[in-house]
Amino acid sequence: MKLDFRDFKIGLIIALGVVGAISIKKISDHIFSIDGFSCKIDNNISQAYSCKIISFLHEHKYLKTCCLQGLSEKIQTKFPFIKSIRILKKASGILHIRMGAAAPAFVINKIFVLSREGGLFENVVFSKQAIANLVYIEASLQDFTLADSLKKMLKGLPATCFTDYDLLWESSAKSWLRDKNCNAFSIVFNDTRVVNEKILLTCNKLKNELKERGVFHVKQPKRWIADVRFKDQIIVFSDRGGGNG
């Protein structure tokens, strides 16, 4: 059988063309050269940090030719409060970037914000409107980090408790709910025995019983504490000083 090298060359050229087309398509999906970009940043992020993000994008030369996934990772590494990034490359060479922020959930010690996802950030990262109505919590921080048990506990607390109580987290073994309307009454619990709606209702009934007895209206009222750290029981006792309750 005689081989026709012309057919072989044509087949080889077609094969190389197909491989080349696939390679070019793969590269075009991930590597791009841009002439500029537009950026929409979540309104929860403060104006100051929005400007920092824009400056970062302007100043870094890798934007000229960059991997889409790599660009997202660089932005989120630099600005960890960015939860989501959507990047769209237009044929005009303009890159459209949309950024979503972590959802702020609690203000910690007036200078930090804990997000719903569990991230701890400086409060200046978020706009004043985004954090204006958040629950304020006092907490003992170690190296500017929150204990995982505290984050888990906060997720378990009923939102209704913050209507009447302020929260102070002292340690994983002791947290205080201090009554906003009655300074002489507090609830103490821990990260494993978290206050729920039923416990909260029972503590409020106990507080009302103490009110009826007039213990909060004497000249020097004692501090009354409902300790719910025990299984199937609540211990109420009085204390004249010390502690955070």
Order of alpha helices (4+ residues) and beta strands (2+ residues): alpha-beta-beta-alpha-beta-alpha-beta-beta-beta-beta-beta-alpha-beta-alpha-alpha-beta-beta-beta-alpha-beta-beta
